[in-house]
Amino acid sequence: MVDSIEYDLIIVGSGLAGLRAAIEAAKTSATLKIGVISKVQVMRSHSVSAEGGTAAVLFEEEGDSIESHIYDTVKGSDFLADQDVAERLCKEMPNEVYQLEHWGMPWSRRKDGRIGQRYFGGYSYPRATYASDKVGFFEMQTLYDTCLKFDNISFLNEWFVTAIIHDGQQFMGVTAIELSSGTFYTIRAKAMIIATGGAGRIYSFSTYALSSTPDGLDMAFRAGLALKDMEFVQFHPTGILPSGILITEGARGEGGYLLNKDGERFMKDYAPSKMELAPRDIVSRAIMSEIRAGRGFKHETGVDCMKLDLRHVGDAIIREKLGAIREISIKFSGIDPSQEPLDIRPVCHYMMGGIHTNIDGATELKGVWAAGEAACNSVHGANRLGANSTSECIVWGKVTGKIAAQYALNAKNGGQFPHHLVSLEEKRIYDGIFRGSGEYNPYEVRQELTEIMNDKAYVYRTESDLVEGLKKLREIRARTWMHVDDKAKEYNTNFSNVM
């Protein structure tokens, strides 16, 4: 008999969207039993790595406006954003900035004491609300501290959700493994929010944490939910070599230059009005165009790159506003950015696509919502502007948290729970994966897959590359019967990586 736990509402994922959803659900009703399930500890969620800012209009008296933010978002999306959704993002985010401040968020300040903002690519005004260059960490800490004030929020940290259970009409629960013991559970609930983040680790050169794999997208797809706009992958212009760790857009917002091997600020040829602060897709394409034209540098690893020059910004400003970037640069590339330009190239950073939802975050399955990068409500279209991602997570965390909580409060118990589906999932995992005896090493398979994505689906794509890449992926799929070497149940990372 499979062990069982029961909640009113479960939230899968403990990043910005998941925590904001939990708070809003708990505020909606103190009687609601809420479970936040995550395969990592809360403060190891990838949201902590957000560096540059959170976009919101705060100072309309200085010329900025909600309408300008909407227009910049839609224009930056290559005019493929859902404009109603973009409007909702831009209208709701200013209040969320102040709400975070009331909960203890240590926003950076202007000299007059007001909340600080800086320019990001594609914006008409300084709109990226920041906390030095660690905005994600501070937002996460603020939301987590706030969650702990509510008695009806429980955290299941280091639990791996494997499947959505439904009767074909409505959501009924999930299956999950407690990683510390290896025990398989059924978690029954009336409503669910998927907030599992993006899938950027399908590329090897990526800003994502190693834990950012498409678990949420996979379980949604297997449950019959539609995925949308998966071809829209954002490549951030400035990934540091050789690691791929992000150098925040705030570095260019503070005045950093992009240089080719001739010492030229080449963005003058691609976006003369915005220069280094053009939208990310434009800057990334410009970098690759310069490299293709032979005007790039060669990194010691043999990879082509460009230079990000911050020397003229000055050591004092770098230490005050880009302290984490300085630390990352020294630690992972051996370069002090106040003394020497950094080697950078475009790096996988964000997935505009995800689980199809409406403007309220509802999916096609009754009782299931999705929020944050795991969801796709088309707010970003084909390209996201910097600082709009943390805003999206916070806004739709709040939206889905409230709506899902109201649904759970009023939902009646469904029909017969489909125990046979739980049995099938248990068999898939333990007979098909854990006890499998396939000949392929999962780590080698994953490395091969990510390298194919790097080679065949990077910034510039051609029909021939995509066809060849798809052929190779299908070959991997046809032969990927993998084995798990480690047969221990407790904290079996080999097992969880295969899943």
C-alpha positions, 0 to 999 in steps of 0.5 A, a space after each residue: 500500500 502506497 503511503 498517502 498525504 493530503 492537502 487542500 492545495 499543493 504548490 510544486 516548486 519553491 522559487 519566487 512564483 511558488 512562495 508568492 503563491 503560498 503566501 497569497 493562498 494562506 492569506 485567502 484562508 487560514 483554514 486552507 492546508 497548503 503544501 509547498 513541494 520542492 526537490 531542493 531546499 527553499 533557498 537553493 531554488 534557482 530564483 536565488 540566482 536572479 541578479 539584476 532587477 525586477 521591472 516596475 513603474 514607480 516614478 511616473 512623475 519622472 516621465 515613466 508610465 504603465 503604458 510605456 512599460 506595456 509598449 516596451 514589453 510588447 515591442 521587446 517580444 517582437 510584437 508576439 506578446 499577448 497584450 492583455 497579459 502584458 498589461 496585467 503584468 505592468 499594472 500589478 507589479 508596482 504594488 508588489 514592489 511596495 508589498 515586498 518592501 513592507 515584508 522586509 525587502 532591502 531594495 537599493 536606494 537612491 541618495 534621497 532614500 527612494 527605491 533605486 532603479 536602473 536601466 535594462 535593455 529595451 526599456 525607455 526608462 530606468 525600471 529595473 528595481 534592484 538590491 545590489 546585484 542579488 535581487 533574487 536572493 533577497 526576494 526569496 529570503 523575504 518571501 520565505 521569511 513571510 511564508 514562515 509566519 503562516 501556520 497553514 503553510 507546510 514545506 516538503 523539501 527534497 521531495 521529487 514529484 513524478 506525476 499528476 494524477 487525475 480522472 480525465 476531468 479534474 486534478 486529484 493529486 500527485 505522486 512523489 518520492 521523499 528523497 531522504 528515504 526513497 519512499 514513494 507517496 501519493 499526495 492528494 489535493 483539491 488544487 495544484 499550482 505548478 511553479 517548477 521553473 524553466 528547463 534551461 539545463 537542456 543546454 550545457 552552456 547555461 545560466 541555470 542551476 543544475 537542478 533546472 530540468 524540465 520535471 514540471 513540463 514533463 509531468 504536465 505533458 504526460 498528464 495531457 496538458 499542452 506545451 506552448 512556444 517551446 521554440 522561444 529560448 532566450 540567450 542572454 548576451 553575457 555568459 562568462 566563460 568558461 562556466 556560463 554563469 550570468 553577468 547581469 544586464 545591470 553591468 551594462 545598465 551601469 555603463 559597461 561596453 561590449 567590444 570586438 577584437 578591434 576595440 569597437 563598441 560594435 552595437 553602434 552597427 546594430 542598435 545605435 540608439 540603445 547600444 548595449 541596452 538593446 533587447 537581449 535577442 538583438 544583442 545576442 545576435 549582434 555578438 554572434 554576427 561579429 564572431 561570424 565576421 571574424 571580429 571575435 576573440 578566442 578564449 583559452 578553451 578555444 571558444 569564440 567570444 566578445 569582451 565586456 569592459 567595465 574598467 571605466 565604470 570604476 572600482 567603487 561603483 563595481 564594488 557597491 552595485 556589482 559586488 557579486 559580479 566582481 566576486 563571480 568574475 574573480 572566482 570563476 574566470 580569474 579576472 577582476 572586472 575593474 582591471 580587465 575586460 571579461 570574456 563573454 558569449 550568449 548563454 541559455 538563460 530563459 524559456 519563454 515557452 511552457 505549460 499553456 495557461 490563460 491570463 489567470 494561470 489556469 491550465 486545461 485541467 480543472 484544478 491545475 494552475 501554472 505560474 512563473 517560467 514553467 507557465 506560458 501565458 504569452 506575456 513575453 512573446 518571442 523575447 523577454 525583456 530583462 527584469 520582467 521574469 521576476 515580475 512575472 513570477 511575483 504577479 502570477 504567483 499572487 494571481 494563481 495563489 488566490 484563485 487556486 485557494 478559492 477553488 480549493 475552498 469550494 471544491 467538492 471531493 471528486 469521484 473514485 480516486 484512480 489508485 491504478 494510475 498510482 500503481 502504474 506510476 510506481 511501476 514505471 519508476 521502480 521497474 522501469 528506471 530504478 531496477 532497469 538494466 539498460 546499457 547507457 550511462 545517464 550522465 553521458 546521455 545527458 551530456 550528449 543531449 545538451 551538446 546537441 542543443 548547443 550545436 544545433 539550436 543556438 542563437 542562429 538556427 538553420 533548417 539543416 541544423 534543426 533537422 540534423 539535431 532532431 535526428 540525433 535526438 530521436 536516435 538518443 530517444 530510441 536507445 535510451 534505456 538507462 541504468 541506475 548504478 546506485 541502488 540505495 534508496 536514501 538521497 540517491 542522486 543517480 536515481 533522481 538525475 535519471 528521472 
